[in-house]
Amino acid sequence: MKCAIFLMLSIISYSSYAANALDQLANSAKNTNSISGKFTQSRHIAVLSIPIRSSGEFHYQRQNGLIWKVNQPVESTLEVSYNNGLRMIDDKGNTNPISGTELLTQLFLGIFSGNLTTLLDTFNIEEREIEKSWQLHLTPKSDVLRQHINYIDITGQHSVNFISVQETNGDRNEIYLIDQKIKRSAE
């Protein structure tokens, strides 16, 4: 009986901790006006022995969305905004929409803005504590998404520092957000 009570309290405490971590992430992001920094990205393709690496910079502004600029190995720029979704920007500044990316747009902007509704609607979320950091382990709720994604791990301290996407075909994408400069409004 004591073991069952301890187990129930542990589950309740753990669930409460997970909710608190989500609340902390949401509240921290909601007070963020802008974030800029650098990123490194490694795309591990199951049939290749070495990952494809890229690096660049990102700029998020609450009003405008996210600019994701790859500098290496090939320059390219993506714009992610609430009004226009996901668009590729060419070297002349022309924008080309990328169709079928509504969910990706909502997820990316939700993580940066603190609007976690889409995240909560789309994924089961398990909070994990990892040496001075938190991690959100996301598994898709829908059968359609489960056909493509096994899980997503989002790791951070005061903001998101690392995102890993494990696909069902064995591919994995890892993104490190580094040298972040965060401007927050008064809390």
Secondary structure, DSSP 8 states (H G I E B T S, - for coil): -HHHHHHHHHHHHHHHHHHHHHHHHHHHHHTEEEEEEEEEEEEE-TT-SS-EEEEEEEEEETTTEEEEEEEESS-EEEEEETTTEEEEE-TTS-EEE-TT-HHHHHHHHHHHHT--HHHHHHEEEEEEEETTEEEEEEEESSHHHHTTEEEEEEEESSSEEEEEEEETTS-EEEEEEEEEEEEE---
